[in-house]
């Protein structure tokens, strides 16, 4: 579902708010409080009110201007409220209270409200889906690691460094407590142009290891931490960056925490034996070359999902994804950026191409942007999700899907990882 709010901010406004509330009167819980404040901070404050108390505030840079019109869209997703301001991605406020409990939308403060609409389904189309979804996970963000880290496991994270960033950190910690041991502390310090690595053990920091900072303000990044027997192997933006020898067994790591001045978009932990040159793990393959040809482990089957992450170069024209069964192509996807944007789907069976499918609700693929494409297979069709939004379905034209054993990707694309 989605909530659309339109209005204007008076020139003398000191702020306004939108509350997603349990009830109309004061006192009950407010799962989501959205509050642009022009006075004092000139920031947007996001929070929840639960059991008579406000929880921890999340603050973001102010996107509104006094004296100007605005449109805000709140899209309810599984993860949280995805917020767009004037057609631009703003933030995702993760659910602290289930959204099913919201009964009222309350607007208050110094604004001129023109409309408020609640729709049963988000209006995607060209209005708000002209670029990929960018999820900004609320910080500090904690990712639980069940059973600890072991050699062959990999941690993948990506995001953007804000222009005003001073530093951020990634801590591999032994538990959620703030004084817990930290086997690996990864701390880019942009104000010093250095990156510090260290270990916190028995309430004391060890000796710092300092390196040249590889991150740039205003730019996207990807980090891969590979757990080896003797060390963490760290890659930044696809390039080997450094190794950090274990001072503390990685099996003790139960939590990965990201905090500081960073827009975190994703963090994934994958496990499996080492393959090849150690930057590949099963079931994920990191930074594979293009063209890529890979065997689908065990062949394709019902209820199987394959995820592809990557970016499209600024001068890109097209790239394609093929699901192969020998010489047959049960599914061919041709993603075209130039001379016009289109996503063409087809099958090449018995030596001939079938009828093309082109209709789309939206098309997030365009040069210069990152993407996440998830392909889910069931007994009847392929279901595609672009940046976690339903993209299109493709009915099977080749019935024995278990014979589909190869994935091919070629063209103008840079691959971050493929997860089988």
C-alpha positions in Angstrom: 0.0 0.0 0.0 1.0 3.6 -0.4 0.2 7.0 1.1 0.4 10.1 -1.1 0.7 13.6 0.5 0.8 16.9 -1.4 1.0 20.4 -0.2 3.1 23.5 0.3 5.5 24.7 3.0 4.7 28.3 4.1 7.7 30.7 4.2 7.3 31.1 8.0 7.0 27.3 8.7 9.0 25.8 11.6 8.0 22.3 10.7 5.2 19.8 10.1 4.6 16.1 10.6 2.8 12.9 9.4 1.9 10.3 12.0 0.9 6.7 11.2 -1.0 6.0 14.4 -3.0 3.3 16.2 -5.9 5.7 17.0 -7.1 9.2 16.5 -6.7 10.5 20.0 -3.4 11.2 21.8 -1.6 8.4 23.7 -1.7 5.2 21.6 1.3 3.9 19.8 2.6 5.6 16.6 4.5 3.1 14.5 5.9 5.8 12.2 6.4 9.5 13.0 7.7 11.7 10.1 8.7 15.2 11.2 10.6 17.8 9.1 11.9 20.5 11.5 13.1 23.8 10.0 14.0 25.4 13.3 17.1 24.3 15.2 18.3 21.3 13.2 16.8 21.8 9.8 16.5 18.0 9.6 13.8 15.4 9.2 13.2 13.4 12.4 11.8 9.8 12.1 10.7 7.8 15.1 8.2 5.5 16.8 6.1 6.1 19.9 5.5 2.8 21.8 4.2 2.0 25.3 4.1 5.7 26.3 7.7 6.5 25.2 9.5 7.8 22.2 12.1 5.5 20.8 15.5 6.4 19.3 15.3 9.2 16.7 16.7 8.8 13.2 17.7 12.1 11.5 18.1 12.8 7.8 19.0 15.9 5.7 16.1 18.2 5.0 14.6 17.8 1.5 11.9 20.4 1.8 12.1 24.1 1.1 10.1 26.9 2.6 7.7 28.5 0.1 7.7 25.5 -2.2 5.3 22.8 -3.2 6.1 19.1 -2.3 4.9 15.6 -3.0 5.7 12.8 -0.5 5.0 9.1 -1.1 5.2 6.6 1.7 5.3 3.0 0.3 4.7 0.2 2.7 7.2 -2.6 2.0 8.1 -5.8 4.0 11.2 -4.1 5.4 9.7 -0.7 6.2 8.2 2.6 5.0 10.0 3.6 1.8 9.8 7.4 1.4 10.1 9.4 -1.8 10.1 13.2 -1.7 9.5 15.0 -5.0 10.0 11.8 -7.0 13.4 11.2 -5.4 14.3 8.3 -3.1 14.7 9.7 0.4 14.9 7.0 3.1 13.5 3.7 4.3 12.3 3.7 7.9 12.4 0.1 9.1 9.3 -1.3 10.8 9.6 -1.2 14.6 5.8 -1.9 15.0 3.8 -3.9 12.4 2.2 -1.6 9.9 -1.0 -3.7 10.1 -1.8 -1.9 13.3 -2.0 1.6 11.7 -5.6 2.9 11.7 -5.1 6.6 11.2 -2.8 9.0 9.2 -2.5 12.3 11.0 -1.0 15.4 9.4 -0.1 18.4 11.6 2.1 21.5 11.9 2.9 24.5 9.6 2.0 23.4 6.1 -0.7 23.8 3.5 -2.1 20.4 2.9 -3.7 19.9 -0.5 -4.3 16.2 -0.7 -3.8 12.9 1.2 -4.6 9.6 -0.5 -4.2 6.0 0.6 -4.1 3.4 -2.2 -4.5 -0.3 -2.0 -1.4 -0.8 -4.3 1.6 1.5 -4.9 1.3 3.5 -8.1 4.6 2.4 -9.7 4.8 3.3 -13.3 7.0 6.2 -14.5 6.2 8.5 -11.6 8.3 6.9 -8.9 10.1 4.0 -10.5 12.4 5.6 -13.0 15.5 4.4 -11.1 16.3 1.5 -8.8 15.0 1.3 -5.3 17.7 2.4 -2.9 17.1 1.1 0.6 18.9 3.1 3.3 19.0 0.8 6.3 18.6 2.5 9.7 21.8 2.9 11.6 23.2 1.5 13.8 22.3 -1.6 11.7 22.9 -5.0 13.3 23.1 -8.2 11.3 23.1 -11.4 13.4 25.5 -14.2 12.4 24.1 -17.5 13.6 26.8 -19.9 14.6 29.7 -17.4 14.2 31.9 -16.8 11.2 33.9 -19.7 9.6 36.5 -19.9 6.8 34.8 -19.7 3.5 32.1 -17.3 4.6 31.7 -13.9 3.0 30.1 -10.6 4.1 28.9 -8.3 1.3 27.8 -4.7 1.9 27.2 -1.7 -0.3 26.0 1.8 0.1 27.0 5.4 -0.5 29.2 7.8 1.4 27.3 11.1 2.1 29.0 14.4 1.1 29.0 15.5 4.8 30.5 12.2 6.0 33.3 12.2 8.6 33.6 8.5 9.2 31.8 5.2 9.5 32.5 1.8 10.9 31.9 -1.9 10.4 32.3 -4.0 13.6 32.4 -7.8 13.7 31.3 -8.2 17.3 30.9 -11.1 19.7 27.5 -9.9 20.9 25.1 -6.9 20.9 26.4 -5.4 24.1 28.4 -2.2 23.4 31.3 -3.4 25.5 31.6 -6.7 23.8 34.8 -7.9 22.1 35.2 -6.8 18.5 37.5 -9.2 16.5 37.5 -6.8 13.5 36.9 -3.0 13.6 36.9 -1.5 10.1 36.8 2.3 10.3 37.2 4.6 7.3 38.0 8.1 8.6 37.4 10.6 5.8 38.3 13.6 7.9 41.8 12.1 8.2 42.0 10.3 4.8 42.9 7.1 6.6 41.3 3.8 7.3 41.9 2.2 10.7 41.6 -1.6 11.5 41.8 -2.9 15.0 40.6 -5.4 17.6 38.8 -4.7 20.8 39.3 -7.4 23.4 38.9 -7.5 27.2 37.8 -3.9 27.3 41.0 -2.7 25.5 41.8 -1.6 22.0 44.8 -3.3 20.3 47.4 -1.7 18.0 45.9 0.2 15.1 46.7 -0.7 11.5 46.3 2.4 9.3 45.9 2.5 5.5 45.0 5.0 2.9 41.3 5.6 2.8 39.8 4.2 -0.5 36.3 5.8 -0.1 35.1 9.0 -1.7 32.4 11.3 -0.5 29.3 11.3 -2.6 30.2 8.0 -4.2 28.8 4.5 -4.1 30.9 1.6 -2.7 31.0 -2.1 -2.3 32.9 -4.0 0.4 33.5 -7.8 0.6 35.0 -9.4 3.7 36.2 -13.0 3.0 36.9 -15.1 6.1 40.0 -17.2 5.6 41.8 -19.5 8.0 44.4 -16.9 9.1 42.8 -13.6 8.2 40.0 -11.5 6.8 40.6 -10.7 3.1 39.0 -7.4 2.2 38.0 -6.1 -1.2 36.7 -2.6 -2.0 34.9 -1.9 -5.2 36.0 -5.2 -6.6 39.7 -4.6 -6.0 41.9 -6.3 -3.3 42.4 -3.8 -0.5 44.0 -5.5 2.4 44.3 -8.5 4.7 43.7 -8.4 8.5 45.2 -11.3 10.5 42.9 -12.8 13.1 43.7 -11.6 16.6 40.6 -13.3 17.9 38.9 -16.5 16.4 36.2 -15.4 13.9 33.9 -18.2 15.3 33.2 -15.8 18.2 31.6 -13.2 15.9 27.8 -13.2 16.5 26.9 -9.8 15.1 28.0 -7.3 12.4 27.2 -3.7 13.2 27.4 -0.8 10.8 27.3 2.7 12.2 28.4 6.3 11.4 28.0 8.6 8.5 27.0 6.2 5.7 23.9 5.3 3.7 23.8 1.5 4.0 21.8 -0.2 1.2 22.5 -3.9 1.9 24.5 -6.3 4.0 24.5 -10.0 3.3 26.3 -12.9 4.9 26.9 -16.0 2.8 28.6 -19.2 3.7 30.3 -22.2 2.0 33.6 -23.7 1.0 36.3 -21.6 -0.7 36.4 -21.9 -4.5 39.1 -20.8 -6.9 41.0 -17.7 -6.0 39.1 -17.2 -2.7 36.8 -14.5 -3.9 34.1 -17.0 -4.8 32.0 -18.8 -2.3 29.0 -21.0 -2.6 26.2 -20.1 -3.1 27.5 -16.6 -4.1 30.1 -15.6 -6.8 31.6 -12.1 -6.3 32.7 -9.9 -9.2 32.5 -12.5 -11.9 33.9 -11.4 -15.4 31.6 -10.6 -18.3 30.7 -12.5 -20.4 29.8 -14.9 -17.6 28.8 -18.5 -18.1 28.1 -20.6 -15.0 26.5 -23.8 -14.0 23.4 -23.6 -11.9 24.2 -25.8 -8.9 21.9 -28.8 -9.1 20.0 -27.4 -12.1 17.0 -25.1 -11.9 14.0 -26.3 -10.0 10.7 -25.1 -8.5 11.0 -22.6 -5.6 14.5 -21.7 -6.6 15.7 -18.0 -6.6 18.8 -16.6 -8.3 19.9 -13.1 -7.4 22.1 -10.9 -9.6 23.6 -7.6 -8.4 25.5 -5.2 -10.6 25.8 -1.8 -12.2 25.3 -0.5 -15.7 28.1 1.6 -17.2 27.2 5.2 -18.3 27.7 4.4 -21.9 25.9 1.1 -21.9 23.6 0.1 -24.7 22.3 -3.3 -23.7 23.0 -6.5 -21.8 21.3 -9.9 -21.8 20.6 -12.8 -19.5 20.1 -16.3 -20.8 18.9 -19.5 -19.0 20.2 -22.4 -21.1 19.2 -26.0 -21.5 21.9 -27.3 -23.8 21.5 -25.3 -27.0 18.0 -24.3 -26.1 17.2 -20.9 -24.5 14.1 -21.4 -22.4 14.4 -17.7 -21.2 16.2 -14.9 -22.9 16.1 -11.4 -21.3 17.5 -8.5 -23.4 17.8 -5.3 -21.3 18.2 -2.3 -23.7 19.2 1.2 -22.6 19.9 2.8 -26.0 18.6 4.0 -28.5 15.4 3.4 -26.3 14.8 1.6 -23.1 13.1 -1.8 -23.2 13.3 -5.2 -21.6 12.6 -7.9 -24.2 11.8 -11.5 -23.1 11.7 -14.5 -25.4 12.6 -18.2 -25.8 14.7 -19.9 -28.5 13.4 -23.4 -28.8 13.8 -26.0 -31.6 15.9 -23.6 -33.6 13.4 -20.7 -33.7 12.6 -17.6 -31.6 9.1 -17.3 -30.2 6.9 -14.3 -29.7 8.6 -11.4 -27.8 7.1 -10.0 -24.6 7.8 -6.3 -23.9 5.1 -4.9 -21.6 6.3 -3.5 -18.3 4.9 -1.6 -15.4 8.2 0.2 -14.9 11.8 -0.1 -16.1 14.6 0.6 -13.5 17.5 -0.2 -15.8 19.5 2.8 -17.0 23.1 3.7 -17.5 25.1 4.8 -14.4 22.9 3.0 -11.9 23.1 -0.1 -9.6 20.5 -2.8 -9.7 19.4 -5.9 -7.9 17.5 -8.5 -10.0 16.0 -11.6 -8.4 14.6 -14.4 -10.5 12.2 -16.8 -8.8 11.2 -20.0 -10.5 8.1 -22.1 -9.8 6.3 -24.8 -11.6 4.4 -22.4 -13.9 6.6 -19.3 -14.5 9.6 -17.2 -13.7 8.9 -14.2 -11.4 11.3 -11.3 -11.7 11.8 -8.7 -9.0 13.9 -5.5 -9.7 15.3 -3.9 -6.6 12.8 -5.9 -4.5 9.8 -4.7 -6.5 7.7 -7.1 -8.7 9.0 -6.6 -12.2 7.4 -9.1 -14.6 6.4 -12.8 -14.9 7.3 -15.1 -17.7 5.3 -18.3 -18.3 7.4 -21.4 -19.0 7.5 -22.3 -22.6 10.0 -25.1 -21.9 8.3 -27.5 -19.4 11.2 -29.6 -18.0 12.8 -26.8 -16.0 15.2 -29.3 -14.4 17.1 -29.4 -17.7 17.9 -25.7 -17.3 21.5 -25.9 -16.0 23.4 -22.9 -17.3 23.2 -19.1 -16.7 24.8 -16.7 -19.2 25.2 -13.0 -18.8 26.8 -10.8 -21.5 26.9 -7.2 -22.7 27.3 -3.8 -21.1 27.1 -4.6 -17.4 29.4 -4.9 -14.4 28.5 -7.7 -12.1 28.8 -7.4 -8.3 27.7 -10.9 -7.4 25.5 -13.8 -8.4 23.8 -15.8 -5.7 22.3 -19.2 -6.5 
